[in-house]
Amino acid sequence: MKATEISREMLYPLTDMAIVFAMIFFWLLFGLAQNTGLLGIVLLFLTAPAYIRYLLYLLEARAKGKSAPVPDITMFNPADNLWSLTPLILVAVAVWAGILLAPKISLFGALLIGAAALVIVPASVAVLAVTHSPAESLNPAAMVRMVRACGAAYFIVPGVLIAMSGLFVALYLAGTPLFLIDLGTSYQIALLFSMTGAVLHTNNVAMQVTIEDPVEPTADDLARDLADERQKVANHAYGFISRGNRQGGFAHIRQWLENEAVAEEAYPWFFHEMLKWETSDPALFFAQEYLGQLLKWQLDNEALKLIARCLHENARWRPLQEDRDEVNELAARHGREDLIKLLKN
């Protein structure tokens, strides 16, 4: 990057109103969190992840040559894009290291550690933005590969950040109001992510190490997953029924059936699965409910086949009392005198 490009990138956050708004917005939220006691702790736990997400989205946008994002309510969703919370691990490590090392090292030593961190952090967040992999973002080998991909331009980012940190220390020692130092730090953090994204874009790193679009599951995959879920329900129900709790087992299956997208397919699946058990009694009891549904859905052929199968398994099987008249009418309508005779016997 040329000197003019570096200067332009250093001022870029001030030229984009989305970033200016974000800096002020999060600066105010953090300030409010610091001064509202217990409520402030809750606000901090909501704001910190949202702030990290915004910065990573900013880095991604700059790396792809897109406009900076505007903060929105989705960034405050604690379950959204959990990979984006990885930088909080680095923050936590830095805070604890500061607490543990503060009594043992000099100010100069602390500055050296801070400078080293500023050299590492851009590589870590760049890897995270490109791969969305928390493990890779904390992998030293992946960071080294990122630095190599960016070339010498990478070191512009930590160089600018270290220079700004030195300036803020000098301003603080000179008596500059703390809120101005905080505001400057907010700008420095936004600049870290913005300039890192710009370096990635300049070297086409985001294009070289892109994330493949997720593969949409096929119909076979979805059917296999659904069968696996049904099998888990059937196994659980078997556990109830085998211990004598038939009502509990059927209740577990009914609960699943209430949420099935295509119940017409689920009922026969469970019926045939139960027929594989040690005794067919549970399947025959379930068939009574299943038959009631077939009558309700007016699936005459399926109902007649189910009746025939149940009578084949056990000649003493009968529909539920409330369904018997309708079953007799159904069998007579379709000329199934054999079923009528078996049911009467």
TORKOL-4160 file (C-alpha; in steps of 0.2 Angstrom, whole numbers, padded with zeros to 4 digits, m for minus):
345
<pt num="1" X="0000" Y="0000" Z="0000"/>
<pt num="2" X="0006" Y="0017" Z="m0004"/>
<pt num="3" X="0007" Y="0032" Z="0008"/>
<pt num="4" X="m0008" Y="0040" Z="0001"/>
<pt num="5" X="m0018" Y="0024" Z="0002"/>
<pt num="6" X="m0012" Y="0022" Z="0020"/>
<pt num="7" X="m0018" Y="0039" Z="0024"/>
<pt num="8" X="m0035" Y="0036" Z="0016"/>
<pt num="9" X="m0037" Y="0020" Z="0026"/>
<pt num="10" X="m0033" Y="0029" Z="0042"/>
<pt num="11" X="m0047" Y="0042" Z="0039"/>
<pt num="12" X="m0059" Y="0029" Z="0031"/>
<pt num="13" X="m0069" Y="0026" Z="0047"/>
<pt num="14" X="m0073" Y="0045" Z="0048"/>
<pt num="15" X="m0079" Y="0046" Z="0030"/>
<pt num="16" X="m0092" Y="0032" Z="0031"/>
<pt num="17" X="m0107" Y="0037" Z="0041"/>
<pt num="18" X="m0112" Y="0019" Z="0045"/>
<pt num="19" X="m0095" Y="0017" Z="0054"/>
<pt num="20" X="m0096" Y="0034" Z="0063"/>
<pt num="21" X="m0114" Y="0030" Z="0069"/>
<pt num="22" X="m0108" Y="0013" Z="0075"/>
<pt num="23" X="m0093" Y="0020" Z="0085"/>
<pt num="24" X="m0104" Y="0033" Z="0093"/>
<pt num="25" X="m0118" Y="0020" Z="0097"/>
<pt num="26" X="m0107" Y="0007" Z="0105"/>
<pt num="27" X="m0096" Y="0020" Z="0114"/>
<pt num="28" X="m0112" Y="0027" Z="0122"/>
<pt num="29" X="m0118" Y="0009" Z="0126"/>
<pt num="30" X="m0102" Y="0005" Z="0135"/>
<pt num="31" X="m0102" Y="0021" Z="0144"/>
<pt num="32" X="m0119" Y="0018" Z="0150"/>
<pt num="33" X="m0114" Y="0000" Z="0156"/>
<pt num="34" X="m0100" Y="0008" Z="0166"/>
<pt num="35" X="m0112" Y="0019" Z="0176"/>
<pt num="36" X="m0128" Y="0010" Z="0179"/>
<pt num="37" X="m0122" Y="m0003" Z="0192"/>
<pt num="38" X="m0130" Y="m0020" Z="0191"/>
<pt num="39" X="m0140" Y="m0016" Z="0176"/>
<pt num="40" X="m0124" Y="m0010" Z="0168"/>
<pt num="41" X="m0117" Y="m0028" Z="0170"/>
<pt num="42" X="m0132" Y="m0035" Z="0160"/>
<pt num="43" X="m0130" Y="m0022" Z="0147"/>
<pt num="44" X="m0111" Y="m0026" Z="0145"/>
<pt num="45" X="m0115" Y="m0044" Z="0142"/>
<pt num="46" X="m0127" Y="m0039" Z="0128"/>
<pt num="47" X="m0116" Y="m0025" Z="0121"/>
<pt num="48" X="m0099" Y="m0034" Z="0120"/>
<pt num="49" X="m0104" Y="m0048" Z="0109"/>
<pt num="50" X="m0114" Y="m0037" Z="0097"/>
<pt num="51" X="m0099" Y="m0025" Z="0096"/>
<pt num="52" X="m0088" Y="m0039" Z="0091"/>
<pt num="53" X="m0100" Y="m0045" Z="0078"/>
<pt num="54" X="m0101" Y="m0028" Z="0071"/>
<pt num="55" X="m0082" Y="m0026" Z="0070"/>
<pt num="56" X="m0081" Y="m0043" Z="0061"/>
<pt num="57" X="m0095" Y="m0039" Z="0049"/>
<pt num="58" X="m0085" Y="m0023" Z="0045"/>
<pt num="59" X="m0069" Y="m0033" Z="0042"/>
<pt num="60" X="m0078" Y="m0045" Z="0030"/>
<pt num="61" X="m0087" Y="m0030" Z="0021"/>
<pt num="62" X="m0070" Y="m0021" Z="0018"/>
<pt num="63" X="m0062" Y="m0038" Z="0013"/>
<pt num="64" X="m0075" Y="m0040" Z="0000"/>
<pt num="65" X="m0075" Y="m0022" Z="m0006"/>
<pt num="66" X="m0092" Y="m0019" Z="0000"/>
<pt num="67" X="m0100" Y="m0005" Z="0010"/>
<pt num="68" X="m0099" Y="m0005" Z="0029"/>
<pt num="69" X="m0113" Y="m0012" Z="0038"/>
<pt num="70" X="m0125" Y="m0003" Z="0050"/>
<pt num="71" X="m0128" Y="m0010" Z="0067"/>
<pt num="72" X="m0145" Y="m0018" Z="0069"/>
<pt num="73" X="m0155" Y="m0028" Z="0082"/>
<pt num="74" X="m0149" Y="m0045" Z="0075"/>
<pt num="75" X="m0132" Y="m0042" Z="0081"/>
<pt num="76" X="m0138" Y="m0042" Z="0099"/>
<pt num="77" X="m0145" Y="m0060" Z="0097"/>
<pt num="78" X="m0134" Y="m0071" Z="0109"/>
<pt num="79" X="m0136" Y="m0086" Z="0098"/>
<pt num="80" X="m0132" Y="m0078" Z="0081"/>
<pt num="81" X="m0116" Y="m0083" Z="0073"/>
<pt num="82" X="m0107" Y="m0090" Z="0088"/>
<pt num="83" X="m0091" Y="m0091" Z="0078"/>
<pt num="84" X="m0090" Y="m0072" Z="0079"/>
<pt num="85" X="m0088" Y="m0072" Z="0098"/>
<pt num="86" X="m0071" Y="m0079" Z="0097"/>
<pt num="87" X="m0062" Y="m0062" Z="0099"/>
<pt num="88" X="m0070" Y="m0062" Z="0117"/>
<pt num="89" X="m0058" Y="m0076" Z="0121"/>
<pt num="90" X="m0043" Y="m0065" Z="0116"/>
<pt num="91" X="m0050" Y="m0051" Z="0126"/>
<pt num="92" X="m0053" Y="m0062" Z="0142"/>
<pt num="93" X="m0035" Y="m0068" Z="0140"/>
<pt num="94" X="m0028" Y="m0051" Z="0139"/>
<pt num="95" X="m0038" Y="m0045" Z="0154"/>
<pt num="96" X="m0032" Y="m0059" Z="0165"/>
<pt num="97" X="m0014" Y="m0058" Z="0159"/>
<pt num="98" X="m0015" Y="m0039" Z="0163"/>
<pt num="99" X="m0022" Y="m0043" Z="0181"/>
<pt num="100" X="m0009" Y="m0057" Z="0184"/>
<pt num="101" X="0006" Y="m0048" Z="0177"/>
<pt num="102" X="0003" Y="m0030" Z="0182"/>
<pt num="103" X="0011" Y="m0031" Z="0199"/>
<pt num="104" X="0026" Y="m0040" Z="0191"/>
<pt num="105" X="0031" Y="m0030" Z="0176"/>
<pt num="106" X="0036" Y="m0012" Z="0173"/>
<pt num="107" X="0026" Y="0000" Z="0162"/>
<pt num="108" X="0038" Y="m0003" Z="0148"/>
<pt num="109" X="0036" Y="m0022" Z="0149"/>
<pt num="110" X="0017" Y="m0020" Z="0148"/>
<pt num="111" X="0019" Y="m0009" Z="0133"/>
<pt num="112" X="0029" Y="m0022" Z="0124"/>
<pt num="113" X="0016" Y="m0035" Z="0128"/>
<pt num="114" X="0003" Y="m0024" Z="0121"/>
<pt num="115" X="0013" Y="m0021" Z="0106"/>
<pt num="116" X="0015" Y="m0039" Z="0103"/>
<pt num="117" X="m0004" Y="m0042" Z="0105"/>
<pt num="118" X="m0007" Y="m0028" Z="0092"/>
<pt num="119" X="0004" Y="m0038" Z="0080"/>
<pt num="120" X="m0005" Y="m0054" Z="0083"/>
<pt num="121" X="m0023" Y="m0049" Z="0084"/>
<pt num="122" X="m0026" Y="m0043" Z="0066"/>
<pt num="123" X="m0020" Y="m0060" Z="0059"/>
<pt num="124" X="m0032" Y="m0069" Z="0071"/>
<pt num="125" X="m0047" Y="m0059" Z="0067"/>
<pt num="126" X="m0043" Y="m0060" Z="0048"/>
<pt num="127" X="m0042" Y="m0079" Z="0049"/>
<pt num="128" X="m0059" Y="m0079" Z="0058"/>
<pt num="129" X="m0068" Y="m0067" Z="0046"/>
<pt num="130" X="m0062" Y="m0077" Z="0031"/>
<pt num="131" X="m0064" Y="m0095" Z="0038"/>
<pt num="132" X="m0078" Y="m0092" Z="0052"/>
<pt num="133" X="m0068" Y="m0106" Z="0061"/>
<pt num="134" X="m0064" Y="m0102" Z="0080"/>
<pt num="135" X="m0051" Y="m0115" Z="0080"/>
<pt num="136" X="m0042" Y="m0108" Z="0065"/>
<pt num="137" X="m0042" Y="m0091" Z="0072"/>
<pt num="138" X="m0033" Y="m0096" Z="0087"/>
<pt num="139" X="m0021" Y="m0107" Z="0077"/>
<pt num="140" X="m0003" Y="m0099" Z="0076"/>
<pt num="141" X="0000" Y="m0109" Z="0060"/>
<pt num="142" X="m0016" Y="m0101" Z="0052"/>
<pt num="143" X="m0011" Y="m0084" Z="0058"/>
<pt num="144" X="0007" Y="m0086" Z="0050"/>
<pt num="145" X="m0001" Y="m0091" Z="0033"/>
<pt num="146" X="m0013" Y="m0076" Z="0034"/>
<pt num="147" X="0002" Y="m0064" Z="0037"/>
<pt num="148" X="0011" Y="m0072" Z="0022"/>
<pt num="149" X="m0004" Y="m0071" Z="0011"/>
<pt num="150" X="m0005" Y="m0052" Z="0015"/>
<pt num="151" X="0013" Y="m0049" Z="0013"/>
<pt num="152" X="0022" Y="m0034" Z="0020"/>
<pt num="153" X="0006" Y="m0024" Z="0019"/>
<pt num="154" X="0000" Y="m0033" Z="0034"/>
<pt num="155" X="0012" Y="m0025" Z="0046"/>
<pt num="156" X="0005" Y="m0008" Z="0042"/>
<pt num="157" X="m0010" Y="m0012" Z="0053"/>
<pt num="158" X="m0001" Y="m0016" Z="0069"/>
<pt num="159" X="0011" Y="m0001" Z="0065"/>
<pt num="160" X="m0003" Y="0011" Z="0064"/>
<pt num="161" X="m0011" Y="0004" Z="0080"/>
<pt num="162" X="0005" Y="0004" Z="0090"/>
<pt num="163" X="0008" Y="0022" Z="0085"/>
<pt num="164" X="m0010" Y="0027" Z="0090"/>
<pt num="165" X="m0008" Y="0018" Z="0107"/>
<pt num="166" X="0008" Y="0028" Z="0110"/>
<pt num="167" X="m0001" Y="0044" Z="0106"/>
<pt num="168" X="m0015" Y="0040" Z="0118"/>
<pt num="169" X="m0003" Y="0036" Z="0132"/>
<pt num="170" X="0005" Y="0053" Z="0129"/>
<pt num="171" X="m0012" Y="0062" Z="0129"/>
<pt num="172" X="m0017" Y="0053" Z="0145"/>
<pt num="173" X="m0001" Y="0058" Z="0154"/>
<pt num="174" X="m0003" Y="0076" Z="0148"/>
<pt num="175" X="m0020" Y="0076" Z="0157"/>
<pt num="176" X="m0032" Y="0074" Z="0142"/>
<pt num="177" X="m0050" Y="0070" Z="0148"/>
<pt num="178" X="m0053" Y="0051" Z="0149"/>
<pt num="179" X="m0069" Y="0051" Z="0139"/>
<pt num="180" X="m0059" Y="0058" Z="0124"/>
<pt num="181" X="m0046" Y="0044" Z="0126"/>
<pt num="182" X="m0060" Y="0032" Z="0127"/>
<pt num="183" X="m0068" Y="0039" Z="0111"/>
<pt num="184" X="m0051" Y="0039" Z="0102"/>
<pt num="185" X="m0049" Y="0020" Z="0108"/>
<pt num="186" X="m0066" Y="0017" Z="0100"/>
<pt num="187" X="m0059" Y="0024" Z="0084"/>
<pt num="188" X="m0043" Y="0014" Z="0085"/>
<pt num="189" X="m0053" Y="m0002" Z="0087"/>
<pt num="190" X="m0064" Y="0001" Z="0072"/>
<pt num="191" X="m0048" Y="0006" Z="0062"/>
<pt num="192" X="m0040" Y="m0011" Z="0067"/>
<pt num="193" X="m0054" Y="m0021" Z="0059"/>
<pt num="194" X="m0057" Y="m0008" Z="0044"/>
<pt num="195" X="m0038" Y="m0008" Z="0039"/>
<pt num="196" X="m0037" Y="m0027" Z="0041"/>
<pt num="197" X="m0051" Y="m0029" Z="0029"/>
<pt num="198" X="m0043" Y="m0017" Z="0017"/>
<pt num="199" X="m0027" Y="m0026" Z="0017"/>
<pt num="200" X="m0036" Y="m0042" Z="0014"/>
<pt num="201" X="m0045" Y="m0034" Z="m0001"/>
<pt num="202" X="m0029" Y="m0027" Z="m0008"/>
<pt num="203" X="m0021" Y="m0044" Z="m0008"/>
<pt num="204" X="m0037" Y="m0053" Z="m0013"/>
<pt num="205" X="m0035" Y="m0064" Z="0002"/>
<pt num="206" X="m0054" Y="m0066" Z="0004"/>
<pt num="207" X="m0056" Y="m0072" Z="m0013"/>
<pt num="208" X="m0041" Y="m0084" Z="m0012"/>
<pt num="209" X="m0047" Y="m0092" Z="0005"/>
<pt num="210" X="m0066" Y="m0091" Z="0002"/>
<pt num="211" X="m0079" Y="m0101" Z="0011"/>
<pt num="212" X="m0089" Y="m0114" Z="0001"/>
<pt num="213" X="m0107" Y="m0111" Z="0001"/>
<pt num="214" X="m0116" Y="m0124" Z="0012"/>
<pt num="215" X="m0122" Y="m0139" Z="0002"/>
<pt num="216" X="m0141" Y="m0140" Z="0003"/>
<pt num="217" X="m0147" Y="m0157" Z="0009"/>
<pt num="218" X="m0155" Y="m0169" Z="m0004"/>
<pt num="219" X="m0172" Y="m0177" Z="m0002"/>
<pt num="220" X="m0163" Y="m0193" Z="0002"/>
<pt num="221" X="m0153" Y="m0184" Z="0016"/>
<pt num="222" X="m0169" Y="m0177" Z="0023"/>
<pt num="223" X="m0178" Y="m0193" Z="0022"/>
<pt num="224" X="m0164" Y="m0202" Z="0031"/>
<pt num="225" X="m0164" Y="m0189" Z="0045"/>
<pt num="226" X="m0182" Y="m0190" Z="0047"/>
<pt num="227" X="m0181" Y="m0209" Z="0049"/>
<pt num="228" X="m0167" Y="m0208" Z="0061"/>
<pt num="229" X="m0178" Y="m0196" Z="0072"/>
<pt num="230" X="m0193" Y="m0207" Z="0071"/>
<pt num="231" X="m0182" Y="m0222" Z="0076"/>
<pt num="232" X="m0177" Y="m0213" Z="0092"/>
<pt num="233" X="m0195" Y="m0210" Z="0096"/>
<pt num="234" X="m0200" Y="m0228" Z="0093"/>
<pt num="235" X="m0185" Y="m0234" Z="0103"/>
<pt num="236" X="m0190" Y="m0223" Z="0118"/>
<pt num="237" X="m0208" Y="m0229" Z="0116"/>
<pt num="238" X="m0202" Y="m0247" Z="0116"/>
<pt num="239" X="m0193" Y="m0243" Z="0133"/>
<pt num="240" X="m0209" Y="m0238" Z="0141"/>
<pt num="241" X="m0220" Y="m0252" Z="0133"/>
<pt num="242" X="m0208" Y="m0266" Z="0137"/>
<pt num="243" X="m0208" Y="m0260" Z="0156"/>
<pt num="244" X="m0227" Y="m0262" Z="0156"/>
<pt num="245" X="m0231" Y="m0243" Z="0153"/>
<pt num="246" X="m0241" Y="m0244" Z="0136"/>
<pt num="247" X="m0250" Y="m0228" Z="0139"/>
<pt num="248" X="m0233" Y="m0219" Z="0142"/>
<pt num="249" X="m0226" Y="m0226" Z="0126"/>
<pt num="250" X="m0241" Y="m0222" Z="0115"/>
<pt num="251" X="m0241" Y="m0204" Z="0123"/>
<pt num="252" X="m0223" Y="m0202" Z="0117"/>
<pt num="253" X="m0227" Y="m0207" Z="0100"/>
<pt num="254" X="m0243" Y="m0196" Z="0099"/>
<pt num="255" X="m0233" Y="m0181" Z="0104"/>
<pt num="256" X="m0221" Y="m0184" Z="0090"/>
<pt num="257" X="m0236" Y="m0187" Z="0078"/>
<pt num="258" X="m0244" Y="m0170" Z="0082"/>
<pt num="259" X="m0228" Y="m0161" Z="0075"/>
<pt num="260" X="m0226" Y="m0172" Z="0060"/>
<pt num="261" X="m0227" Y="m0163" Z="0044"/>
<pt num="262" X="m0235" Y="m0178" Z="0034"/>
<pt num="263" X="m0244" Y="m0188" Z="0047"/>
<pt num="264" X="m0251" Y="m0200" Z="0033"/>
<pt num="265" X="m0233" Y="m0206" Z="0031"/>
<pt num="266" X="m0228" Y="m0207" Z="0050"/>
<pt num="267" X="m0243" Y="m0218" Z="0056"/>
<pt num="268" X="m0239" Y="m0233" Z="0044"/>
<pt num="269" X="m0220" Y="m0231" Z="0048"/>
<pt num="270" X="m0223" Y="m0233" Z="0067"/>
<pt num="271" X="m0235" Y="m0247" Z="0064"/>
<pt num="272" X="m0223" Y="m0257" Z="0053"/>
<pt num="273" X="m0209" Y="m0253" Z="0065"/>
<pt num="274" X="m0219" Y="m0260" Z="0080"/>
<pt num="275" X="m0223" Y="m0276" Z="0070"/>
<pt num="276" X="m0204" Y="m0279" Z="0072"/>
<pt num="277" X="m0204" Y="m0280" Z="0091"/>
<pt num="278" X="m0205" Y="m0296" Z="0101"/>
<pt num="279" X="m0223" Y="m0296" Z="0101"/>
<pt num="280" X="m0236" Y="m0288" Z="0089"/>
<pt num="281" X="m0248" Y="m0283" Z="0103"/>
<pt num="282" X="m0242" Y="m0264" Z="0104"/>
<pt num="283" X="m0243" Y="m0263" Z="0085"/>
<pt num="284" X="m0261" Y="m0270" Z="0085"/>
<pt num="285" X="m0266" Y="m0258" Z="0099"/>
<pt num="286" X="m0258" Y="m0243" Z="0089"/>
<pt num="287" X="m0267" Y="m0249" Z="0073"/>
<pt num="288" X="m0284" Y="m0245" Z="0082"/>
<pt num="289" X="m0279" Y="m0227" Z="0083"/>
<pt num="290" X="m0271" Y="m0228" Z="0066"/>
<pt num="291" X="m0287" Y="m0235" Z="0058"/>
<pt num="292" X="m0297" Y="m0221" Z="0066"/>
<pt num="293" X="m0286" Y="m0208" Z="0057"/>
<pt num="294" X="m0287" Y="m0217" Z="0040"/>
<pt num="295" X="m0306" Y="m0216" Z="0042"/>
<pt num="296" X="m0305" Y="m0198" Z="0046"/>
<pt num="297" X="m0294" Y="m0195" Z="0031"/>
<pt num="298" X="m0306" Y="m0206" Z="0020"/>
<pt num="299" X="m0292" Y="m0217" Z="0014"/>
<pt num="300" X="m0303" Y="m0232" Z="0011"/>
<pt num="301" X="m0290" Y="m0244" Z="0003"/>
<pt num="302" X="m0277" Y="m0240" Z="0016"/>
<pt num="303" X="m0290" Y="m0244" Z="0030"/>
<pt num="304" X="m0295" Y="m0260" Z="0022"/>
<pt num="305" X="m0277" Y="m0266" Z="0020"/>
<pt num="306" X="m0273" Y="m0261" Z="0039"/>
<pt num="307" X="m0289" Y="m0271" Z="0045"/>
<pt num="308" X="m0283" Y="m0286" Z="0034"/>
<pt num="309" X="m0266" Y="m0285" Z="0041"/>
<pt num="310" X="m0271" Y="m0284" Z="0059"/>
<pt num="311" X="m0283" Y="m0299" Z="0057"/>
<pt num="312" X="m0269" Y="m0309" Z="0049"/>
<pt num="313" X="m0258" Y="m0305" Z="0065"/>
<pt num="314" X="m0272" Y="m0309" Z="0077"/>
<pt num="315" X="m0289" Y="m0315" Z="0072"/>
<pt num="316" X="m0296" Y="m0308" Z="0088"/>
<pt num="317" X="m0291" Y="m0290" Z="0084"/>
<pt num="318" X="m0305" Y="m0278" Z="0082"/>
<pt num="319" X="m0307" Y="m0259" Z="0079"/>
<pt num="320" X="m0311" Y="m0247" Z="0092"/>
<pt num="321" X="m0329" Y="m0248" Z="0098"/>
<pt num="322" X="m0333" Y="m0231" Z="0091"/>
<pt num="323" X="m0326" Y="m0235" Z="0073"/>
<pt num="324" X="m0335" Y="m0252" Z="0071"/>
<pt num="325" X="m0350" Y="m0247" Z="0062"/>
<pt num="326" X="m0340" Y="m0236" Z="0050"/>
<pt num="327" X="m0328" Y="m0250" Z="0047"/>
<pt num="328" X="m0343" Y="m0262" Z="0043"/>
<pt num="329" X="m0350" Y="m0249" Z="0031"/>
<pt num="330" X="m0333" Y="m0247" Z="0023"/>
<pt num="331" X="m0331" Y="m0266" Z="0020"/>
<pt num="332" X="m0348" Y="m0268" Z="0013"/>
<pt num="333" X="m0346" Y="m0253" Z="0001"/>
<pt num="334" X="m0330" Y="m0261" Z="m0006"/>
<pt num="335" X="m0337" Y="m0279" Z="m0006"/>
<pt num="336" X="m0326" Y="m0286" Z="0007"/>
<pt num="337" X="m0337" Y="m0299" Z="0014"/>
<pt num="338" X="m0322" Y="m0309" Z="0020"/>
<pt num="339" X="m0318" Y="m0295" Z="0032"/>
<pt num="340" X="m0336" Y="m0292" Z="0038"/>
<pt num="341" X="m0337" Y="m0311" Z="0042"/>
<pt num="342" X="m0320" Y="m0311" Z="0051"/>
<pt num="343" X="m0325" Y="m0295" Z="0061"/>
<pt num="344" X="m0342" Y="m0303" Z="0066"/>
<pt num="345" X="m0334" Y="m0319" Z="0072"/>
